[in-house]
Amino acid sequence: MKKTNLFLLFLLCIPLLTFADGIKILHGPYLQNLSNTEVTIVWEVTNESVGWVEIAPDDGSNYYSVERPQFFDAINGVKNASKLHAVRLTNLKPNTVYRYRIYAQEILSHVGTRVHYGDIVANSVRESLSFKTNDLTKSETSFVILNDVHARKNVITPLLNYANYKDKDMVIFNGDMVSQFKSSEHIFEGFMDEAIDLFAKTKPLYYARGNHETRGEFATHFQDYFCPRVPHLYFTVQQGPVYFIFLDTGEDKPDSDIEYSGITSYDQYRTEQAEWLKEVVATDAFKKAKFKVVIAHMPPIPIKNVWHGQKEVLDKFVPILNKADIDIMLCGHLHRYLYEQPGTAFNFPILVNSNNSCIAAHTSGDQLNVKIYGLDGKVSFDKEYTAKSAR
């Protein structure tokens, strides 16, 4: 038999060979970069496929009453053939609940212009997945922060429960949720599956990268999973009276350190980020916000033996923030609690959360209340801050 005929026979057999495996949703969905007008929905399936999201208003109608609009995982007009899917929904209405459903259709073969599709998988419509866009006019807001979990799944649920995460507007991961980025399974088994089960399908999750997420052979894929459809890993979010600046503080050692094998360029990255930060603090939205909160994994502690990355944060970011009426900076990295009052190096307080505690915060009028809960459920820190804009 000729080689051409054998190849054609092989293509015809592909559906039979792969059908038995079936396509399944492996992880997710979960929400990323939720704002007042957009959100990105991320999920992973077992087989290479095209993916899309349907959305419907939360108007009491049956989900099947009309055909719902579809939004595809596509870049530059081409649908992504992948196991990992991310769909960015834009032009949404603020302070509005949307129901959604995820889909993926398996690609069995793609030769030239011919694509052979297989089964479709979707989450059950009975699962009632939904999200609510942010509301910039909301009078109050609340949030919780976890950091330095290092894949210790046993600490996530108790800490979030102590912080009463179900009643909070958002959850923030402030870096080092794993020790290295080695594979997608490392991400999900380390912390994301638990986050998805608890809240991330319906409640916004914002993620400030830590220095350990920059390590490992899978580190360059971080943005495939977190902030996948925005330009940078540093970004801003506003919910109600709080304007959040999320900084990506990078690695803690010099780029020339032997541990990085010449693969990093964080000094230049932080310099570029500083230019972005100057633009952010000059915007009307930032200036008009009642509370201004900075989320950053590495704290800029001004001590003689400080590591290189922290000194970079101090030298490149703090001079800009010192002119921006920041109410508080919330950090991790040190694996211990630390509180720095405003001083000569920075004119805003810095609170460092340990690796065995959780920050819970909420606003009330001109006050921002910040608590820290430990693994014993006890409150070890409780302080109120008056918004600088109200002083």
Secondary structure, DSSP 8 states (H G I E B T S, - for coil): --HHHHHHHHHHHHHHHHHTT---EEEEEEEES--SS-EEEEEEEEEEEEEEEEEEESSS--TTSS---EEE-EETTEE--EEEEEEEE-S--TT-EEEEEEEEEEEEEEETTEEEEEEEEE--GGG--EEE---TT-S--EEEEE---TT-HHHHHHHHHHTTGGGSSEEEE-S-SSS----HHHHIIIIIHHHIIIIITTS-EEE---SGGG-STTGGGHHHHSSTTSS-S-EEEEETTEEEEE-----SS-TT-GGGTT---HHHHHHHHHHHHHHHHTSHHHHH-SEEEEE-SS-----TT--HHHHHIIIIIHHHHTTTT--EEEE-SSSS-EEE---SS-SS-EEE--TTEEEEEEEETTEEEEEEEETTS-EEEEEEEE-GGG-
